[in-house]
Amino acid sequence: MIEILTDSIEVRTRGNTHIVDVTAETGALLEKRGFREGQVLLFVPGSTASLTTVEYEDGLLRDFPEFFDRIAPRGIRYHHEEAWHDGNGHSHVRASLLGPSLTVPFKDGRLLLGTWQQIVLIDFDNRARTRRLVVQITGTRQ
């Protein structure tokens, strides 16, 4: 029988394109809840953070923020800042490029990720935050 369970993962970030690996926490939820096969949906509420997959290694942890500095730099005019004066217009633009959710299949209780592929939260906001990711598991239990 297919079941749906909604849970969460709490993540503390430094902001400013901080990349946090949440792969282990996601896999631990599958194990804790006893799911065998299905898919896991991760969603970050808010409009200044995103989810994606990357190879979580030092070079890419530097490349990714530099990439976003080139395509949506801080310090230029954003209409959002004219409305709210919060200095995070670039954060909203960056987050919208990647999006707030990610779906990953799993089988035999294991995420079906590539060898060098990890699930990451990227916090683009201009300050440290505590993010609570929504994790919705759809599938069969063991």
N, C-alpha and C positions, 0 to 999 in steps of 0.2 A: 504494500500500500504506500502511495506517495504521501509524504508529510511535509509540512512547512513549519519552520521554527524561526522566530526572529530573536536575535541576541545582539550584543554590542561588544565593541573593543574600544577601550579608552587609550588615547595617544596624547602624550605631551610633546609639544613642538616648540621650536625657537622662532618660527616664522621665517620670512625672508628666503623663501624657496628651500626650506628645510625638508629633506627627503627621509622618510622613516619607513623601514622595512616592516611590514605587518604579516609576512608570510607565515611565520611560526605561530603567531597568535591565531591566525585564521585556521591553520591546520589543527591546532589544539582544540578549537571549538568543534570541529568535525569529530575528533576523537572523543571529546568529553560528552558530546550529545549522541554518539553512537551511530552516526550516519555512514552508510556504505557506498551509495552511488547516487549521483545527482549533480546539482550545481549550487554554487554559493554566490550570492549577490552581495557585494559590498557597496555601501552608499555613504558619502560624507555630506551631512547637512551643512548648509552654509554656501556662500558664493565666493570664497577666497581660498579654497583647497580643492584638490583633485586626487583621483586614483588612477593608476596605470601599472604596467609591468615594466621592469628594467632589469638589466644585469647590475646588481647592487655591488659596485666596486668603486674604489677611490677615484679613478679617472672620470667615470661617468657622474659621480657625485659632485665633481667640479664642472664637467661639461654641461650638465643640464641647467644649473643656474646661469652659467655664462650664455647659453643659448637663449634663455628667456630674457636676459638683460639686453640681448640684441633685438629681439622681436617685440618686446613690450617693456621698454626701459623705464626705470624710475626717473623722476625729475622732469618729465615732459608733461605737456598739458593733457589732462583727462577731464572730461566734462563731469564725471562722477565726483571728482574732488571739488569742483566748483559748487556742486550741490551740497555735499556733505562735509567738506574740509577735513577729511580723515586721512589723507595722504596715501590711500591704498587703491587708487584707480587702476594702477598696473596689476595689482593682485587679482582684481575681478577679471580683467582681460586675460591674464595668464591662466587662471582657473577655468575659464570658459573654453579655452582651447583644448584642454584634455577632458573635461567633464567630471561629474561628481560620482560616477558609478563604474563598476567593473563586475563582470560575471566570469567565473572560473568553474569548469567542470571538475568533478572528482569521481574516482572509482576505487573500490576496495578501501575506502576511508582516506585516500590520498589525493591531494590536489594534482591535477594533470598539467603541471607546469613543465616547461623545458628545463634542461639541466642548469642553464645560467639565467633563469627567469624568476624574479621575485615580485611579489605584490607590494607596491609602495603607495604611501600617502605623501603628497607634496603640499606643504602649507605655504602658500604664497603671501599670506597676510603680512603686514609690516610690524607684527608684534608676536610674542609668544602666546600660545593658545593651548587649551586642553580640548581635543577633538574627541567626540564619541561617534565612532563609525557604526552604522547600522549594518548588521550581518544577517542576511536572510538565507537560510539553508532550505533547499527544496530537494527531496529525494527519499530514498529508502533507508531504513535503519538495519543494522546488523542483526 
